Amino acid sequence: QYLKSPAYTYPVMNFIDDNCAVFDQEEESKHEFNAIHQKFVELVFGLLEAFLQEIGVSSEEFAAACDTAVKAGGDRAFVF
């Protein structure tokens, strides 16, 4: 549910909108691509960490729940 909420989708879509033009260039700039990717990873992990804190779940508990759910139900398993 969280990944479909505006609290997650707005920052992610804004980031994509702000950075997508870089990927439309004809010349490939791997350094710039990597820098943008790193910022995206930081954004997503920051949003996830804030959500987990809000619901009172540690990142370790979340990782364990993901592992258990995937082992039990495959890649479409529901965790939280």
Secondary structure per residue as TSV (DSSP state, phi and psi in degrees):
chain	resnum	aa	ss	phi	psi
A	1	Q	-	360.0	-43.5
A	2	Y	G	-59.6	-40.4
A	3	L	G	-66.7	-13.1
A	4	K	G	-102.2	-4.7
A	5	S	S	-81.5	156.0
A	6	P	H	-60.6	-29.2
A	7	A	H	-61.8	-26.9
A	8	Y	H	-99.9	-47.8
A	9	T	H	-68.9	-36.4
A	10	Y	H	-62.9	-51.7
A	11	P	H	-62.7	-37.5
A	12	V	H	-67.5	-46.6
A	13	M	H	-67.2	-36.6
A	14	N	H	-62.7	-41.9
A	15	F	H	-61.4	-46.3
A	16	I	H	-61.1	-46.7
A	17	D	H	-60.1	-41.0
A	18	D	H	-70.0	-24.2
A	19	N	H	-117.6	-4.4
A	20	C	G	-66.3	-29.8
A	21	A	G	-61.4	-30.4
A	22	V	G	-60.5	-35.1
A	23	F	G	-83.4	-5.7
A	24	D	G	-91.4	-3.9
A	25	Q	-	-68.6	146.3
A	26	E	S	-71.7	-35.0
A	27	E	S	-84.2	137.3
A	28	E	-	-90.9	129.2
A	29	S	-	-121.2	87.2
A	30	K	H	-58.9	-36.3
A	31	H	H	-63.3	-44.8
A	32	E	H	-67.3	-39.7
A	33	F	H	-60.2	-45.4
A	34	N	H	-63.9	-40.0
A	35	A	H	-63.8	-43.2
A	36	I	H	-66.7	-42.0
A	37	H	H	-60.5	-42.9
A	38	Q	H	-61.3	-41.6
A	39	K	H	-64.2	-38.0
A	40	F	H	-65.1	-44.3
A	41	V	H	-59.7	-44.0
A	42	E	H	-62.1	-40.9
A	43	L	H	-61.4	-50.5
A	44	V	H	-64.0	-45.3
A	45	F	H	-65.3	-37.1
A	46	G	H	-63.3	-43.3
A	47	L	H	-63.3	-43.3
A	48	L	H	-65.0	-44.1
A	49	E	H	-62.2	-40.4
A	50	A	H	-63.6	-41.7
A	51	F	H	-64.6	-45.5
A	52	L	H	-61.0	-41.7
A	53	Q	H	-62.1	-41.4
A	54	E	H	-60.5	-38.0
A	55	I	H	-95.4	3.2
A	56	G	T	76.6	34.5
A	57	V	-	-120.4	130.5
A	58	S	-	-77.7	160.7
A	59	S	H	-64.3	-31.8
A	60	E	H	-67.3	-42.1
A	61	E	H	-63.8	-40.6
A	62	F	H	-64.2	-45.3
A	63	A	H	-61.2	-41.7
A	64	A	H	-65.3	-41.0
A	65	A	H	-65.4	-39.6
A	66	C	H	-62.3	-45.6
A	67	D	H	-60.5	-46.3
A	68	T	H	-63.0	-45.0
A	69	A	H	-65.2	-41.6
A	70	V	H	-65.2	-42.2
A	71	K	H	-65.0	-34.6
A	72	A	H	-84.7	-35.6
A	73	G	H	-130.3	9.7
A	74	G	G	82.5	-167.8
A	75	D	G	-77.7	-5.9
A	76	R	G	-107.4	22.3
A	77	A	-	-70.1	146.5
A	78	F	-	-91.6	129.4
A	79	V	-	-106.4	-60.4
A	80	F	-	-131.5	360.0
